[in-house]
Amino acid sequence: MSKHIDLKVEQKKQNNGKTLIMNNASLVSISDFSKEDILSLLEDARCFEENPNRDLLAGKVVATLFFEPSTRTRLSFETAVNRLGGRIIGFSDANTTSSSKGETLHDTIMMVSNYADLIIMRHHLEGAARYASEFSPVPIINAGDGANQHPSQTMLDLYSIYKTQGKLDDLTITMVGDLKYGRTVHSLLMAMYYFHPKFNFVACDELRMPDEYKAFCDKHGIEYHEYHEFSEDVINSTDILYMTRVQRERFTDIMEYERVKNLYTLKNSMLCGSKENLRVLHPLPRVNEISYDVDNNPKAYYFQQARNGLYARQAIICKVLGIKVK
């Protein structure tokens, strides 16, 4: 079961019940960006791919606060800052910080904002990034909050889709695996509504796409179909096959995790009848959901997708700091 931060309780405790204003430059949810913002960021990412080494952050300090483990997201953000000429402070293990002594998230953010121009934060509680953005004097970038949102991953996913398909419009996207707790699929679904997609949701009952995201599709006229079986018929109708890991850390019942962890595995033979343009994406890390025999298939794109994270995150950092790329 995923957890939510009680924003009202925290706000009342730390701010005497006063209503606070979110830092408008922050990126908390992909819905904070318009279609024009997204297209502009994709163009900036393309520019950074051509030349990632630019001194656009000279004199800037960026804090990376990772209250939850991360490899790709943290390293790509830190590489992005380094290649832009900025400096990094922060932590990757909350147990080494004052939060282990009982310091509140409010006080941690206020303290760190004294030293940094931007805070990049990953937290295990849903709503933590939104809460932090409501009082932080510096912009917040959400690097993942529980099972809720992962907007920077969405931007690199969109860039990967655009690079491999040559467009974002009118694509069939099949999402497989952990659609309940998978924050990457939640963010991608919300971002794609600008581009008239069709979705296939492949999951067991325990991990199916939450009703709120299906309601989002219904509200915006987005076609979707739900499947229990990971069939070749579904694969063969797909442009983007988005595999996800069943996330052990989201489960409170280990037996439930054991029942569902290996239900869906993509094997190379399953791609034989797929479209030429199909590409396999995965936010990584993978466990058993993609066989290693897929890696050499030209339709496998997940490692290139991870590399695209550098360029997308460089674009995001410059966007929230108001720095022109061109």
C-alpha positions in Angstrom: 0.0 0.0 0.0 1.4 3.4 -1.0 1.5 6.2 1.6 0.2 9.8 1.4 1.6 12.7 3.3 -1.1 14.6 5.3 -0.6 18.0 3.8 -3.3 19.7 6.0 -1.8 18.4 9.2 1.8 19.4 8.2 0.7 22.8 7.0 -1.2 23.5 10.2 1.7 22.3 12.4 4.4 24.2 10.6 2.5 27.3 9.4 -0.3 27.9 11.9 -2.9 27.0 9.3 -1.9 29.7 6.8 -2.4 29.0 3.2 0.9 29.0 1.3 1.6 29.8 -2.4 3.4 27.2 -4.5 6.6 28.3 -6.2 5.3 28.7 -9.8 8.7 27.6 -11.3 8.5 24.2 -9.6 7.9 21.0 -11.5 5.8 18.7 -9.3 3.5 17.0 -11.8 3.7 16.7 -15.6 0.3 18.5 -15.6 2.3 21.6 -14.5 3.5 21.8 -18.1 1.3 22.8 -21.1 1.6 21.2 -24.5 3.7 24.1 -25.6 6.0 23.7 -22.6 6.5 20.0 -23.4 7.3 20.7 -27.1 9.7 23.4 -26.1 11.4 21.1 -23.6 11.8 18.4 -26.2 13.5 20.9 -28.5 15.8 21.9 -25.7 16.6 18.3 -25.0 17.5 17.9 -28.7 19.9 20.9 -28.4 21.5 19.3 -25.3 22.0 16.0 -27.1 23.9 17.9 -29.8 26.0 19.6 -27.1 25.5 18.7 -23.5 28.5 20.6 -22.1 27.5 24.2 -21.5 28.2 26.6 -18.7 24.6 27.6 -18.2 24.7 26.9 -14.5 27.9 28.7 -13.6 27.6 30.0 -10.1 24.5 27.9 -9.3 24.2 25.3 -6.6 21.7 22.5 -6.9 20.6 20.3 -4.0 19.6 16.7 -4.7 17.6 15.3 -1.7 16.9 11.6 -2.2 14.9 10.3 0.7 14.3 7.1 -1.4 16.9 5.0 -3.2 17.7 5.9 -6.8 20.4 5.2 -9.4 19.4 6.5 -12.8 17.4 9.5 -11.7 19.9 10.8 -9.2 23.0 10.2 -11.4 21.4 11.7 -14.5 20.3 14.8 -12.6 23.8 15.2 -11.1 25.5 14.6 -14.4 23.1 17.2 -16.0 24.2 19.8 -13.3 27.9 19.0 -13.7 27.8 19.2 -17.5 26.0 22.6 -17.2 28.7 23.9 -15.0 26.8 23.9 -11.7 27.6 22.5 -8.3 25.9 19.7 -6.4 25.1 19.3 -2.7 22.7 16.9 -1.1 22.3 13.3 0.0 21.3 9.9 -1.3 20.5 8.3 2.1 18.0 9.9 4.4 19.3 7.9 7.3 22.5 10.1 7.3 20.5 13.3 7.6 18.7 15.1 10.4 15.4 13.6 9.2 16.5 10.4 11.0 16.6 12.5 14.2 12.9 13.6 13.6 13.4 16.8 11.6 10.3 17.5 9.5 10.3 17.8 5.8 9.4 21.4 6.1 12.5 22.2 8.2 14.8 20.2 5.9 13.5 22.1 2.8 13.8 25.5 4.5 17.3 24.7 5.7 18.6 23.4 2.4 17.0 26.4 0.5 19.5 28.6 2.3 22.3 27.0 0.4 20.8 26.1 -3.0 19.2 27.7 -6.0 17.2 24.6 -6.9 16.1 21.5 -5.0 15.6 18.1 -6.7 13.7 15.8 -4.4 12.7 12.2 -4.4 10.4 11.1 -1.5 8.5 7.9 -0.6 5.4 9.8 0.4 2.8 10.8 -2.3 2.3 14.6 -2.2 5.7 15.3 -0.6 7.0 17.3 -3.6 3.7 19.3 -3.9 3.9 20.1 -0.2 7.5 21.2 -0.4 6.8 23.4 -3.4 4.2 25.3 -1.4 6.7 27.0 0.9 10.1 26.5 -0.6 11.8 29.8 -1.5 13.6 28.0 -4.4 12.1 25.8 -7.2 11.4 22.1 -6.5 11.7 19.4 -9.1 9.9 16.2 -8.2 12.2 13.3 -8.9 9.4 10.8 -7.8 7.0 10.9 -4.9 5.8 7.4 -3.9 3.4 5.9 -6.5 2.2 9.3 -7.6 4.2 11.2 -10.2 7.6 11.1 -11.9 7.6 14.1 -14.3 11.2 14.1 -15.3 11.0 10.5 -16.3 8.0 11.4 -18.4 10.0 14.0 -20.3 12.7 11.6 -21.1 10.0 9.0 -22.1 8.4 11.6 -24.4 11.8 12.5 -25.9 12.5 8.8 -26.5 9.1 8.2 -28.1 9.6 11.3 -30.4 13.1 10.2 -31.4 12.0 6.6 -32.3 8.6 7.4 -33.9 9.3 10.8 -35.4 6.0 12.0 -33.8 4.0 11.9 -30.6 0.5 12.0 -32.2 -1.8 9.0 -32.8 0.3 6.3 -31.3 -0.7 3.0 -29.6 1.1 2.6 -26.3 0.9 -0.6 -24.3 1.7 -0.5 -20.6 2.5 -3.7 -18.9 3.0 -4.9 -15.4 2.7 -2.6 -12.3 0.1 -0.1 -13.4 -1.1 0.5 -9.8 2.1 1.7 -8.2 4.0 2.6 -11.3 4.4 6.4 -11.1 6.1 6.5 -14.5 3.0 5.2 -16.3 0.8 7.6 -14.4 2.8 10.6 -15.5 3.2 9.4 -19.1 -0.5 8.8 -19.4 -1.3 12.3 -18.3 1.3 13.9 -20.6 0.2 11.9 -23.7 -3.4 13.2 -23.6 -2.2 16.2 -25.7 -1.3 13.8 -28.5 -4.4 11.6 -29.1 -3.0 8.2 -28.0 -4.6 4.9 -27.6 -3.6 2.8 -24.6 -3.5 -0.9 -23.8 -3.3 -1.7 -20.1 -1.9 -5.2 -19.4 -2.0 -6.1 -15.7 -3.5 -8.4 -13.2 -6.3 -7.3 -11.0 -4.0 -6.5 -8.1 -1.9 -4.1 -10.2 -4.4 -2.7 -12.7 -4.4 1.0 -13.7 -6.1 3.0 -10.9 -9.6 4.2 -11.5 -8.6 7.9 -11.3 -6.3 7.5 -14.3 -9.0 5.7 -16.3 -11.4 8.5 -15.4 -8.8 10.9 -16.7 -8.9 9.0 -20.0 -12.7 9.0 -20.1 -12.8 12.7 -19.4 -10.4 13.5 -22.2 -11.8 11.0 -24.7 -8.7 8.8 -24.7 -9.3 5.3 -25.9 -8.0 2.5 -23.7 -8.4 -1.3 -23.3 -7.6 -3.5 -20.4 -6.1 -7.0 -20.6 -5.0 -9.7 -18.2 -3.2 -11.6 -20.9 0.1 -10.3 -22.4 -0.7 -11.6 -25.9 1.1 -11.3 -29.2 -2.0 -9.8 -30.7 -1.7 -6.8 -28.3 2.0 -6.5 -28.9 1.5 -6.6 -32.7 -0.8 -3.6 -32.6 1.6 -1.5 -30.6 4.0 1.3 -31.4 5.5 1.7 -27.9 5.7 -1.2 -25.5 6.2 0.2 -22.0 7.3 -2.5 -19.6 7.4 -1.9 -15.8 8.9 -3.7 -12.8 6.6 -5.0 -10.0 7.9 -2.8 -7.2 8.5 -4.8 -4.1 9.0 -1.6 -2.0 5.3 -0.6 -2.6 3.9 -3.8 -1.0 3.1 -4.2 2.6 2.1 -7.9 2.0 5.1 -9.9 0.8 2.9 -12.8 -0.2 0.9 -10.6 -2.5 4.2 -9.4 -4.1 5.3 -13.0 -4.6 2.1 -13.9 -6.3 2.3 -11.2 -8.9 6.1 -10.4 -9.4 6.7 -12.7 -12.4 3.3 -12.7 -14.2 4.5 -10.7 -17.3 7.8 -11.3 -19.0 8.7 -10.1 -22.5 10.7 -12.6 -24.5 12.4 -11.9 -27.8 10.2 -14.5 -29.6 7.2 -12.4 -28.7 8.4 -9.6 -30.9 8.5 -11.6 -34.2 5.3 -10.2 -35.6 5.5 -6.7 -34.1 5.6 -3.5 -36.2 8.9 -2.3 -37.6 8.6 0.9 -35.7 7.8 -0.7 -32.3 10.2 0.2 -29.5 10.4 -1.4 -26.1 10.8 1.1 -23.2 11.3 0.5 -19.5 12.1 3.1 -16.8 14.6 0.6 -15.2 15.7 -1.2 -13.1 14.4 -4.4 -14.6 14.1 -7.6 -12.7 12.4 -10.4 -14.6 10.0 -8.5 -16.9 12.3 -8.3 -19.9 14.4 -11.4 -20.8 18.0 -10.7 -21.7 17.5 -12.1 -25.2 15.6 -9.0 -26.0 18.6 -6.7 -25.4 20.1 -7.4 -28.8 16.9 -6.8 -30.7 17.0 -3.4 -32.5 13.5 -2.7 -31.1 14.9 -2.7 -27.5 15.4 0.9 -26.5 15.5 1.0 -22.7 19.2 1.7 -22.3 19.1 4.5 -24.9 16.0 5.7 -23.1 18.1 6.0 -19.9 20.7 8.0 -21.7 18.1 10.4 -23.0 17.4 11.2 -19.3 20.5 13.4 -19.2 19.3 15.7 -22.0 15.7 15.9 -20.8 16.8 16.7 -17.3 19.2 19.4 -18.5 16.2 20.9 -20.3 14.0 20.7 -17.2 16.6 22.3 -14.9 17.1 25.3 -17.3 13.3 25.6 -17.6 12.6 25.9 -13.9 15.5 28.3 -13.4 14.4 30.5 -16.3 17.6 29.9 -18.3 17.4 30.2 -22.0 19.0 27.3 -23.8 19.5 28.9 -27.2 
